[in-house]
Amino acid sequence: MRAVIQRVSRATVRVEGTVSGSIDQGLVVLLGVDRDDTSEDLEWLANKVPQLRVFDDTDGKMNLDITQVDGGMAVVSQFTLFGNVRKGTRPSFNRSAAPDKAIPLYEQFVERMTQRLAKSIVTGEFGAMMEVELTNEGPVTLVIDSRDKRI
C-alpha cells in the first residue's frame, strides 16, 4: 500500500460535486492499493500513519501525532499512486489493485483509523470522480509505501 500524507489546516472532500465531509487540523491520506498487497501491508500502514509525529509541539518541533492534537483525518482512495510512466507519457496502472481487492483493503484501513482516532473519518467514494480541496500546512507531505519502507 502506498500513501501520500499531508498535514492540513483544513480539507474538504467532494464526490461528484457534493461535499462528503471536511476536517480542520489533521491529515489527508491519499491511499493506493497495489495488486500484491496483503493484510500485512494494511496492518503495517494502519499502525504507522496515526503515530506519525508531524504536528508541532509547544517548541515548534514536529513531535506530536494526530491523536495528541485531536486532529481529523480524510482518507481518499487513489489508484493513480501506482501510475507508471517508464514507457512513455501515458500512465499505466498495472500495479494498482482491481476494485474487488482494493475496496476491502481501503475500507479496512478506514475502519482502523476510525478505531484508532475514536472519531469519524472523512472519505470519498471508491471509483467516483472526487475533488479534494486542502490547505497543506507547513507544507508537510510524506510518501509511505508498505513494500518500500526506505521512503
N, C-alpha and C positions, 0 to 999 in steps of 0.2 A: 504494500500500500504506500502511496505517496501522498504527502500533504504539503500544501503551501499554507503557512500560518501567518496571519497578520495581526499585530496588536492594533486595536482600533479605539478611537474615542466614541465612534458610533457607526452603525451599519444597518442597512435595510435590504431585505431580500424580497424581490417581486417575482411572481410566477405568472407569466403571460399577462403582465401589466398590473396584476393585483398583489398588494402587499401581503406577504405570508408571515412577516414578522420583522422586528427590529430590536436592536440592542444598543445600549450605551457602551461604556467602557467594557472591553473584553477582547475576545479572539474571534476572527473569521477563519474557518478551516475549509479550504478547498480540498476535497478528498477524491483521489483517484484509486481505483482498484485494478491491480494487474491480473492478467488471466491466470497466473500461477499462485496468487495469494491464498493463504490458508488462515485458519483461526489463530495460528501462532502470530501471523503478521498483524491481525486485528488486535490481539491482546497486547503485543509489544507497543503498537501505536496508541492504543487506548490508555495504556499506563504512562506513556511518555508525555503526551500532549498536556494533560492537566497539571503536570509537575514542572512544566517549563517556567523558569524564573525570568520572565520578560517584563515584569511590571516594576516600576521604581519604588524603592523604599524611601524612608524619610531623608536619607542622604543623597537621593537622586540616582542610586545604583540599581540596575536591574537585578533584583534579588527576591521578588515576590512572585508567587504563582497566581493563577486565576482565582483560586478559592480564597486566597488571602486578601484579595481586593474585591471579593464578591462580584466578579465580572460575569458578563453574559457571554454566550457563545452562539455563533451561527455556523452550521455545517452544511456545505453545498457540494453535491456530487459533481465531479469534473473529470470525465473520461479523457479529456484532452491533455491532462497532465502526462499521459503516456504517448503523446504525439511524437512521431519520429520523422525527421526531415533529412535523414542521411542520404537518401537517393533522389534528391530534388527539392522542390519548394512546396509541394502539396503534402501535408502531413498524412502519415499512415498511422492508424490507431490499432494495429495488430496486437499490441501488448495489452490493450485495455480489455478488461473482463466483459464478457457478454452480460446483458441485464440479469439473466437467471442466476448468475453467480454474484454480480456486483451489488444488486439491490439488497440481498440479505446481509452481506458484509457491511454495507453502508448503514443499513438500519440498525445492525448490532452496534456499530460504532456510536451512532446517535444515542442508542439506549444506554451504553456505557457512560457516555458523557452526561446524560440526564441523571444517572445514579450518582456519579462522581461529584457533580456540581449541585445536586439536590435542587434542580430547577429545570424549567422547560428550555429546550434548545430550539433555536430558530433554524428551520430547514427550508430547502427548496422542494422541488418535486423532480424525482429522478426522470431524466429524459425530456423534461419540458424546457421551453425557452425561458430563461431566467435572466434577471438583472440583479447584480449585486453592487450596491452603492455603499461605499465606505470611506471613512476618513482614517487613513493609516497614521497611527500615532508614533512619532519618532523620526523617521519611519522605522518600524521593526517588522521585518519579513524573514521567515525561516522556511527552508525546504527540508523535509524529513522523509526518508524512504526506509521502509522496514527491511528492504533487501540490500540496501547500501547504507549501512549505518555510519559510514565515514562522512556523510554530509549532514 
